[in-house]
Amino acid sequence: MRFRPEKLVIEEAVAETSLVQRVLAVLPHTPVIWVGRVKETKGPRDEQVLEIVKFRGRFIKPCPGTRSYICCGYQILNLGIKCSLGCTYCILQSYFPSPNLRLFANLEDMWQQLRDHLGSFRNRVHRFGTGEFTDSLLLDPLTHLSADLVPFFAGEANAILELKTKTTQVESLETLNHRGHTVVAWSLNPDGVIASEEAAATSLDDRLEAARRCQEWGYRIAFHFDPLLVHPNWQQNYTEVVSRLFSTVDPRGIAWISLGTLRFMPALKPIIQQRHPESTILHEEFVPGLDGKMRYFRDLRVEMYRHLNELLKKGCEDLCIYLCMESEDVWTEALGFTPEERGGLCAILDRQALP
Ligand code: SF4
C-alpha cells in the first residue's frame, strides 16, 4: 500500500526546496535522476517513478464540477498529480496522460497563493481539498506535508482543509494542532468492489479504523460513497458498508457524506478496457448526461441514492448528505429537497465546514 518509488526524477530548479530535501532524507538509497525539465510521457507505468517538479500553474483552482449539475463549490489545493492506487474507474487516467506520480516542490509559491487567496476573500468560508488530482495522504510519509498544512488551516478562522484518501496513512495527524479545521475523508465501497476495482487501496475495515482513530484525535471525518457502483447484490452490500460505518465511528463527528454514482467522459472507456480488462464496471448501460459524461439511467441513480440516504438517515437523522453532480430533480426524488430550498449546496456545506 505504501508508495516507495524505485526512482526519483527531480528538476534541478527545485533541488534546494524543503520538499525535495525531506523526500531525499526519507529515501536516501533511491536512485535520483536530475533533469532540467521533466518530459511529458504517455502510457502505462513500467516502474515506480516519482517526479518532483516546479509547478508553473495556479496551485488553487475552483473544483471543475461539471456544467449543468449542482456543484459543491470547493477549492482544489493542487499539490501534485496522479496516484499509484490504480482504481479501475479513476478519472485521472484520462485527465493526465503522463503515467507517473508528480509532486510540486515550489511550495513557497503555493503558500503565497494560499495567503493571497484567503486575504482577498476574508469574509467567505473557504473549503479546500487536496484530493482531487491525487490521493491526499498517499505521499504524506515521504513529504510530511500534512504537518505544515494542518496547523496552517488551524490558524485560519474561515477555512478548512479536507484530506481525502483511500489509505490509512494517518499517523502524522495524531499530534498536530488542527483546532477542528481539518476534515479527514475516505471514500467507501463494499469489500467485493474494493477487491475488484480498487485493488491497491486499503480494505473497508482498515479505512473505517483509520477514521475511528482520527475521531479519537479530535478530527471531524467525512465519507464519500463515490463512485457508487452497480453490481450483483449492491443493495445488501451497501447496507453492510453503512452498518459497519456506524458500528466503527461516531456519526455525530461526521462533517458530511457525499453520494455519487459512476460517471465518466467517453474518453475514459477505452482506457479502462485496455488497462483493466477484468473490470466489470462498464458492463452496465449508460446514457450521456448534459455535461457529456456517461451515467447510469436516471431511475437507477435515484434508486441508489434513496437506498443510501435512507440507510444513513436511519443511523443518524442529522447527517449532512449531499449528491455530487446531480440535477435538482434528482435531488428532490432521492433526498426529498433541493439545495436551493436550503440556500444552495455551497451554503449548506459552508455551514457544516467550520468547527
Ligand atoms: S485513490 Fe482516487 S486518485 Fe487514486 S487511483 Fe483511486 S480514484 Fe484515482
Residues whose N, C-alpha, C, O or C-beta is under 5 A from the ligand:
A	BS01	SF4	C83 L85 G86 C87 C90 T134 D135 K166
